[in-house]
Amino acid sequence: MDRRLFFTLMGLCFLLGFLYLVYCILAPFFDTLGWASVIGISTFPLYSRLRKRLPGRGTIAASIMTPLVVMTLVFPFVLFVFLLGGEVTRVYEYLEKLATGGGPDILTALSRNSFIKPFIDRFQPLLHMLDIEIGTTVLPALKKLATFLLGYSTAIIKNFFLMIIKLMLMVVTLFFLYRDGETFLHRFLSVLPLEEAETEDLLETVRRVIAAVIYGILLTCLVQGALGGLGFWFSGLPSPILFGAFMAVAALVPLVGTALIWLPGALWLIAQGDLMKGVILICWGMFVVGMIDNILRPLFISGRAHLSLFVIALGVLGGVFAFGPLGVVTGPIVLALFLSIFEIYARRIFPGREPSRENGTEHSME
């Protein structure tokens, strides 16, 4: 084997090994670093304005900007999660009673309710036909569900200190992104085999997509909050504007989202005997408030990102499955960057061909 080729392969192996070690070290904090990057990039124009007012004092500007962003964006969301956790604790206590044998009394009380009893009597023949007994079949299933939720809550408590560490890491990352982000970015871009105009196009793509994603998320949350407040108003629940605002914030919480607010309201209506309004509120929350974000978010993002709705929808859905909640942002960015890089290299390989659109399709013209 050629000596130069041998050392080249050895160097490549060492590089890949070190990259794998870096991945192992940073993998537990990818979500934290990702959200810090999203917040830092989206608020960097504000930091640039502040730095212009403090020439030569980038560290001071970053020291001012970081706590402002944390107090404005991060702290309210964390406070909301903690307050919500206090309410969820009450639900877990109820489920604990259910899991330790408090279920029969609860089922008996529900079966005696004047509004629920007719429905139980109506479905009782079907339950007997399917050989389903509430006490022997439904109750053990509810106990298993309660045990699962209790275990999940215990895991959240155990990970409390890890969450604090990640929050501190996010704050530190924000500070260094503001102070040293541009320097690191220029060093990284300098090793890419791209011209200055091409790298600027890629940076503009990232900025545009991130701004569009944040715009789409916030606008979708506002729409969900308004629809949720409308459901509370129709159901006769108190303070629909206040609870609509809570739902707008809760829409940011992964998986459960606005159900954290409208589901307890619907259960309260059912417990008060207003079964019809409770069921209507549940249907409204599930099929309108909960589902509309899958339609509106890609629609809002695609308009500002200058990408097709199909690409944005694939990026958002695929990103969520691949990267979790952070995939809402990273998915569209990855697809947008791929399309931009593809166009750059297409221009290099076929410099005389320009894409044109005719009847909704693309053609290559000499």
C-alpha positions in Angstrom: 0.0 0.0 0.0 1.2 3.5 -0.8 2.7 5.2 2.3 0.7 8.4 1.7 -2.6 6.5 1.2 -1.9 4.5 4.5 -1.4 7.7 6.6 -4.4 9.3 4.9 -6.6 6.4 5.9 -5.2 6.3 9.4 -5.8 10.0 9.8 -9.4 9.5 8.6 -10.0 6.7 11.1 -8.7 8.8 14.0 -10.9 11.7 12.9 -14.0 9.5 12.7 -13.1 8.0 16.1 -12.8 11.5 17.7 -16.0 12.6 16.0 -17.8 9.5 17.5 -16.4 10.4 21.0 -17.6 14.0 20.6 -21.0 12.6 19.7 -21.1 10.4 22.8 -20.2 13.3 25.0 -22.7 15.8 23.5 -25.6 13.4 22.8 -27.3 13.7 26.2 -27.5 17.5 25.7 -28.4 17.7 22.0 -31.9 19.0 22.8 -30.6 21.6 25.2 -27.9 22.8 22.8 -30.4 22.8 20.0 -33.0 24.9 21.8 -30.2 27.3 22.9 -29.1 27.6 19.3 -32.7 28.3 18.1 -33.2 31.0 20.8 -29.8 32.5 20.2 -30.1 32.7 16.4 -33.6 34.1 16.6 -32.7 36.8 19.1 -29.2 37.5 17.7 -30.4 40.7 15.8 -31.4 42.2 19.2 -28.0 41.3 20.6 -26.3 43.0 17.6 -28.2 46.2 18.3 -27.2 46.1 21.9 -23.6 45.5 21.0 -23.6 48.5 18.7 -24.6 50.6 21.6 -21.7 49.2 23.6 -18.8 49.1 21.1 -15.9 46.9 22.0 -17.9 45.4 24.9 -19.3 42.1 23.5 -18.9 40.3 26.9 -21.0 43.0 28.7 -23.6 43.0 25.9 -23.8 39.2 26.1 -24.0 39.4 30.0 -27.0 41.8 29.6 -28.7 40.0 26.8 -28.6 36.5 28.3 -30.6 37.2 31.5 -33.0 39.3 29.5 -33.8 36.4 27.2 -34.0 33.9 30.1 -36.4 36.1 32.0 -38.5 36.9 29.0 -38.7 33.5 27.2 -37.3 30.7 29.3 -38.3 31.5 32.8 -42.0 32.0 32.2 -42.3 28.7 30.4 -40.4 26.9 33.2 -42.6 28.6 35.8 -45.7 27.5 33.9 -44.5 23.9 33.8 -43.8 23.9 37.6 -47.2 25.4 38.4 -48.8 22.9 36.1 -46.8 20.2 37.9 -48.5 21.1 41.2 -51.9 20.6 39.6 -50.8 17.4 38.0 -49.7 16.1 41.5 -53.4 16.3 42.6 -54.3 14.1 39.6 -51.6 11.6 40.6 -52.9 11.5 44.1 -56.3 10.6 42.8 -54.8 8.0 40.5 -52.9 6.6 43.5 -56.1 6.1 45.4 -57.5 4.4 42.3 -54.4 2.1 42.1 -54.6 1.1 45.8 -58.2 0.1 45.7 -60.3 3.3 45.8 -61.9 2.5 42.5 -65.1 0.7 43.5 -66.4 3.6 45.5 -65.6 6.0 42.7 -67.4 3.8 40.1 -70.3 3.4 42.4 -70.6 7.2 42.8 -70.4 7.6 39.1 -73.1 5.0 38.5 -75.4 6.8 40.8 -75.1 10.1 39.0 -78.4 11.0 37.5 -76.8 12.1 34.2 -74.3 9.3 33.8 -76.6 6.4 35.0 -78.8 6.4 31.8 -75.7 6.0 29.6 -74.4 3.1 31.8 -77.9 1.5 31.7 -77.9 1.9 27.9 -74.5 0.3 27.4 -74.9 -2.4 30.1 -76.5 -5.0 27.7 -73.5 -4.5 25.3 -71.1 -5.0 28.1 -72.8 -8.2 29.2 -72.8 -9.4 25.6 -69.0 -8.8 25.3 -68.6 -10.4 28.8 -67.1 -7.2 30.2 -67.5 -6.4 33.9 -66.7 -3.0 35.1 -65.4 -4.3 38.4 -63.2 -7.1 37.0 -62.2 -5.8 33.6 -62.3 -2.0 33.5 -61.1 -1.3 37.0 -57.8 -3.4 36.7 -57.1 -1.6 33.4 -57.6 1.7 35.1 -55.3 0.6 37.9 -52.6 -0.3 35.4 -52.9 3.1 33.7 -52.7 4.8 37.1 -49.6 2.7 38.0 -47.9 3.7 34.7 -48.7 7.4 35.2 -47.4 7.3 38.8 -44.2 5.7 37.5 -43.9 8.4 34.9 -44.3 11.1 37.5 -41.6 9.5 39.7 -39.3 9.5 36.7 -40.0 13.2 36.2 -39.1 13.9 39.8 -35.9 11.8 39.6 -34.9 13.8 36.5 -35.5 17.1 38.2 -31.8 17.8 38.9 -30.9 16.8 35.3 -33.4 19.4 34.1 -31.8 22.0 36.3 -28.4 21.1 34.9 -29.7 21.3 31.3 -31.3 24.7 32.1 -28.0 26.0 33.4 -26.2 24.6 30.3 -28.7 26.4 28.1 -28.0 29.7 29.8 -24.2 29.3 29.5 -24.6 28.2 25.9 -26.7 31.3 25.1 -24.0 33.6 26.6 -21.2 32.1 24.5 -23.4 32.0 21.4 -23.9 35.7 21.7 -20.3 36.5 22.5 -18.4 34.1 20.3 -21.1 32.8 17.9 -20.0 34.9 14.9 -16.3 34.0 15.4 -17.0 30.3 15.6 -19.4 30.5 12.6 -16.8 32.3 10.4 -14.2 29.6 11.3 -16.6 26.8 10.5 -17.7 28.3 7.2 -14.1 29.0 6.2 -13.4 25.2 5.8 -16.4 24.6 3.6 -15.7 24.3 -0.1 -18.2 27.1 -0.9 -17.9 30.6 -2.1 -18.7 33.6 0.1 -22.0 34.3 -1.7 -23.0 30.6 -1.4 -22.3 30.5 2.4 -24.3 33.7 2.8 -27.2 32.0 1.0 -27.0 29.1 3.4 -27.0 31.4 6.4 -29.9 33.3 5.0 -31.8 30.1 4.6 -31.2 29.1 8.2 -32.2 32.5 9.5 -35.3 32.6 7.3 -36.5 29.1 8.2 -35.9 29.6 12.0 -37.8 32.9 11.9 -40.6 31.2 10.0 -40.8 28.2 12.4 -40.9 30.5 15.4 -43.5 32.7 13.7 -45.6 29.6 12.8 -45.4 28.1 16.3 -46.4 31.3 18.1 -49.2 32.1 15.7 -50.5 28.5 15.9 -50.4 28.7 19.7 -52.4 31.9 19.6 -55.0 30.3 17.4 -55.3 27.3 19.6 -55.6 29.5 22.6 -58.4 31.5 21.0 -60.3 28.3 19.9 -59.8 26.8 23.4 -61.2 30.0 25.0 -64.1 29.9 22.6 -64.8 26.3 23.8 -64.7 27.4 27.5 -67.1 30.3 26.7 -69.6 28.0 24.9 -69.4 25.5 27.8 -70.2 28.2 30.4 -66.8 27.8 32.2 -65.5 30.9 34.0 -62.7 33.2 32.6 -62.5 31.9 29.0 -60.0 34.6 28.1 -57.7 33.6 30.9 -57.9 29.9 30.3 -57.5 30.6 26.5 -54.2 32.3 27.4 -53.2 29.3 29.5 -54.0 27.0 26.5 -51.9 29.2 24.2 -48.9 28.6 26.5 -49.8 24.9 27.1 -49.7 24.4 23.3 -46.0 24.6 23.6 -45.8 21.5 25.9 -45.1 18.4 23.8 -47.5 15.5 23.5 -50.3 16.7 25.7 -50.4 20.4 24.8 -53.8 22.2 25.3 -55.4 19.1 26.9 -53.6 20.1 30.1 -56.3 22.9 30.3 -59.4 21.9 28.5 -59.5 18.2 29.7 -59.8 19.2 33.4 -62.5 21.7 32.5 -64.4 19.1 30.6 -64.1 16.6 33.5 -65.3 19.3 35.9 -68.4 19.9 33.8 -69.1 16.1 33.8 -68.6 16.0 37.6 -71.0 18.8 38.0 -73.6 16.8 36.1 -73.4 18.8 32.8 -72.5 15.7 30.7 -73.5 17.1 27.3 -71.3 20.2 27.6 -68.4 18.1 29.0 -68.5 15.7 26.1 -68.8 18.6 23.6 -65.8 20.3 25.1 -63.8 17.0 24.9 -64.6 16.6 21.2 -63.9 20.3 20.5 -60.5 20.0 22.3 -59.5 16.8 20.6 -60.6 17.3 17.0 -60.4 21.1 16.7 -58.0 22.7 19.2 -55.7 19.7 19.3 -55.6 18.8 15.6 -55.6 22.3 14.0 -51.9 22.8 14.7 -51.1 20.0 12.2 -52.7 22.1 9.5 -51.9 25.7 10.5 -48.3 25.3 11.6 -46.9 24.0 8.2 -49.2 26.5 6.4 -47.8 29.5 8.4 -44.2 28.3 8.2 -44.2 27.6 4.5 -45.4 31.1 3.7 -42.5 32.9 5.5 -39.8 30.2 4.7 -40.5 30.4 0.9 -40.8 26.6 0.8 -43.6 24.4 -0.4 -46.2 23.3 2.1 -45.3 19.6 1.3 -41.6 20.2 2.2 -42.5 21.9 5.5 -45.0 19.3 6.5 -42.5 16.5 5.8 -39.8 18.4 7.8 -42.1 19.1 10.8 -43.6 15.6 11.0 -40.4 13.7 10.2 -38.3 16.0 12.4 -40.6 15.3 15.4 -40.4 11.5 14.9 -36.6 11.7 14.5 -35.6 14.4 17.0 -38.6 14.8 19.3 -40.0 18.3 20.0 -36.8 19.9 18.7 -37.6 18.4 15.3 -40.2 21.0 14.7 -37.3 23.4 14.1 -34.5 21.0 12.9 -36.6 19.1 10.4 -37.5 22.1 8.1 -33.9 23.5 8.5 -32.4 20.2 7.4 -34.6 19.9 4.3 -34.1 23.6 3.4 -30.3 23.3 3.7 -30.4 20.1 1.6 -32.4 21.9 -1.1 -30.1 24.9 -1.0 -26.9 22.8 -1.2 -28.4 20.8 -4.0 -29.1 24.0 -6.0 -25.5 25.2 -5.3 -23.9 22.0 -6.7 -26.4 21.8 -9.5 -25.3 25.3 -10.7 -21.6 24.2 -10.4 -22.1 21.0 -12.4 -24.5 22.4 -15.0 -23.6 26.1 -15.0 -25.4 26.8 -18.3 -28.7 25.5 -17.1 -31.3 27.6 -15.3 -34.4 26.1 -13.7 -37.7 27.4 -14.9 -41.3 26.7 -13.9 -44.0 25.9 -16.4 -47.4 24.4 -15.6 -46.2 23.6 -12.0 -43.2 21.6 -13.1 -39.5 22.3 -13.4 -37.6 22.1 -16.7 -33.9 22.6 -17.5 -33.3 25.0 -20.3 -30.1 25.7 -22.1 
